[in-house]
Amino acid sequence: MSGHIETVDDGISKVVAFPGHHLSDEIPQSPFEIATSDKRPCRHHLRIRLDLHQREVSCADCYAVLNPFDYLVSNATVVQRVWANYAFVQTKVGEQQERLMGLCVFR
């Protein structure tokens, strides 16, 4: 290091170059790193992760942060629909069993 400080006097102000700017012409690496996931956002968040410390709900697959109330409503709606479908199928199976029993002749 030569100890020489470059200055520019434009008549209004004196600009002093940052010491050590002449040491390297290489552009330094960025101090920031953005972590990305190869996974794309999923449409149905089937697996969730609960962060008890941050009180946060996130998708275990796509890492999207979810609104807890919206997730609860969505999940309750799905469970309700599944139970309704199950009851419907059970009714239809019972009807089919009765028809088959009417067709069968036991001797």
PAFI-466820 format. One record per residue: residue number from 0; x, y, z of N, C-alpha, C in turn. Coordinates in steps of 0.001 Angstrom, whole numbers, plus 500000, padded with zeros to 6 digits. Atoms other than C-alpha are relative to their C-alpha. Layout:
NUM;X;Y;Z;X;Y;Z;X;Y;Z
...
//
This chain:
0;500834;498843;500000;500000;500000;500000;500884;501227;500000
1;499130;498846;500172;501460;503313;498970;499711;501115;500977
2;500340;498931;499070;499644;505504;501510;499471;501229;499278
3;500473;498882;500798;498578;507801;498656;498472;499973;499961
4;501447;499882;500048;494949;509003;498866;499637;500862;498815
5;500415;499249;501179;493332;510062;495616;498890;500964;500387
6;501042;499016;499717;491290;513244;495830;499615;500694;498714
7;500496;499230;501132;489188;515173;493377;499403;501272;500559
8;500530;498715;499531;488491;518857;493899;499229;500611;498845
9;500821;499464;501075;485586;520045;491785;499621;501455;500238
10;500267;498607;499707;485535;523538;493281;498905;500178;501030
11;501085;499898;499027;482502;522843;495438;500295;499130;501214
12;499721;500912;498899;483503;519834;497493;501228;499187;499674
13;498829;500841;500166;486469;517611;498012;499569;498559;500180
14;500376;501398;499955;485811;513935;497181;501253;499180;500232
15;498857;500846;499668;488174;511453;498794;499611;498561;499687
16;500256;501400;500352;488363;507951;497338;500126;499120;501235
17;499959;500941;498889;487720;505100;499740;501358;499312;500034
18;498682;500640;499923;491079;503768;501010;499927;498519;499640
19;499914;501398;500390;492012;500451;499452;499205;499682;498754
20;500809;500279;501181;489768;500850;496408;500847;499560;498815
21;499125;500323;501119;492722;500462;494111;500707;498648;500165
22;499297;501243;499744;493896;497159;495634;499571;498882;499055
23;500463;501084;500828;491729;494913;493471;498918;500511;499055
24;501029;499632;500963;489698;495305;490324;498885;498952;499947
25;501004;501045;499988;487716;492139;491069;498747;500486;500716
26;501254;499679;499344;484070;492506;491938;499813;499005;501138
27;500158;500932;498880;483501;491062;495403;498712;499200;499861
28;501195;500827;500017;481005;488259;495877;498907;500657;500827
29;501141;499453;499280;477562;489224;497023;499917;499373;501387
30;500126;500551;498654;477115;488862;500780;498638;499350;500238
31;501344;500539;499846;473498;487783;500219;499856;498687;499260
32;500301;501274;500643;472285;484308;499435;498511;499748;500177
33;501420;500278;499943;468710;483487;498591;499823;498496;499896
34;500243;501442;499987;467733;479971;499559;498676;499731;499298
35;501213;500351;500718;465231;478524;497129;499786;498511;500084
36;500350;501410;499999;463446;475249;497036;499702;499584;498570
37;500310;500512;501328;463221;473102;493934;498517;499651;499885
38;501398;500390;500005;459695;472282;494952;499131;501206;499652
39;500939;498947;500382;456871;474280;493440;498859;500024;501005
40;501137;499956;499072;453925;475492;495483;498962;498941;499632
41;500993;501033;500268;451416;472706;495850;498601;500577;500199
42;501363;499492;499967;447723;473173;495413;499282;499577;501278
43;500617;500521;498783;446605;470995;498304;501123;499696;500981
44;498950;500188;498998;448778;471209;501373;499617;498802;500874
45;500403;501231;499342;448446;467598;502488;500754;499751;501299
46;499199;500175;498777;451234;467649;505061;500383;501381;500509
47;499679;498692;499449;451742;470565;507414;501082;499885;501057
48;498969;499894;498969;454494;471665;509740;499525;501078;500978
49;500409;499042;498978;453596;473368;513026;501240;500496;500735
50;498899;499386;499273;456157;475775;514448;499406;500591;501274
51;500606;499567;498748;455128;476088;518083;500629;501270;500539
52;499317;498806;499516;457711;478759;518838;499516;501257;499267
53;500440;498860;500808;456717;481087;515978;498477;500045;499843
54;501459;500131;500157;453053;479921;516128;499615;500147;498533
55;500164;499909;501440;453177;479336;512403;499668;498632;499432
56;500369;501225;500705;451600;476750;510131;500546;500112;498587
57;499458;499969;501357;453448;475884;506928;499851;498623;499366
58;500091;501249;500745;453231;473247;504229;501348;499280;500090
59;498759;500778;499883;455787;470472;504747;500597;499696;498634
60;499505;500316;501338;456087;469975;500976;500525;501222;499250
61;499591;498827;500785;456258;473472;499477;500462;501160;500886
62;499535;499011;499027;457130;475462;502647;499196;501297;499995
63;500839;498805;499991;454316;477967;502034;499442;500201;501409
64;500578;499686;498704;453198;479738;505208;498495;500140;499804
65;501448;500051;500137;449488;479124;505702;499324;500789;501112
66;500810;499362;498987;446850;481119;507509;499348;498877;500801
67;500517;501128;499220;445886;478804;510413;498484;499856;499916
68;501458;500087;500049;442171;479672;510323;499537;499507;498639
69;500365;500448;501348;441931;479261;506541;500293;498512;499832
70;499662;501419;500097;443688;475900;506810;498988;499160;500772
71;500968;500729;499185;441326;474785;509581;498653;499904;499280
72;501267;500002;500732;438238;475788;507552;500084;499060;498800
73;499827;500853;501172;439591;474077;504434;500025;498526;500398
74;499888;501374;499546;440462;470914;506330;498661;499485;500521
75;501313;500402;499484;437080;470813;508113;499024;499757;498851
76;500870;500172;501165;435304;471213;504761;500298;498680;499303
77;499612;501265;500631;437249;468302;503294;499514;498819;500832
78;500430;501093;499120;436518;466083;506317;498480;499843;499916
79;501455;500047;500097;432819;466992;506134;499550;499364;498685
80;500338;500562;501310;432694;466169;502402;500315;498496;499949
81;499624;501421;499987;434495;462842;502947;498970;499189;500778
82;501005;500728;499227;432021;461806;505654;498683;499914;499245
83;501237;500027;500787;429061;462751;503431;500117;498982;498872
84;499784;500978;501075;430537;460716;500566;499999;498572;500545
85;499962;501325;499381;431169;457773;502879;498584;499531;500322
86;501385;500359;499674;427559;457825;504111;499218;499657;498736
87;500677;500262;501267;426305;457971;500514;500381;498621;499454
88;499522;501294;500506;428458;455001;499469;499458;498857;500861
89;500528;501051;499120;427377;452974;502513;498528;499729;499700
90;501416;500160;500342;423718;453604;501632;499850;499232;498693
91;500073;500677;501298;424265;452527;498014;500419;498534;500102
92;499552;501387;499816;426162;449396;499088;498897;499190;500682
93;501102;500691;499326;423306;448481;501442;498861;499686;499038
94;501052;500219;500996;420792;448913;498615;500370;498871;499042
95;499543;501045;500925;422855;446724;496277;499989;498625;500672
96;500021;501272;499279;423193;444035;498937;498578;499465;500107
97;501399;500424;499926;419411;443957;499367;499523;499464;498656
98;500379;500475;501337;418931;443600;495603;500613;498629;499714
99;499341;501298;500222;421453;440774;495441;499359;498904;500838
100;500625;501002;499140;419827;438995;498357;498639;499595;499431
101;501283;500313;500625;416478;439214;496517;500174;499111;498781
102;499748;500810;501190;418028;437629;493433;500516;498606;500337
103;499441;501300;499609;419740;434824;495292;498903;499111;500571
104;500968;500965;499497;417716;431740;495984;500775;498992;500816
105;499322;500959;499136;418869;429712;498958;499087;498790;500155
106;500795;501220;499879;417655;426114;498952;500540;499132;501053
//
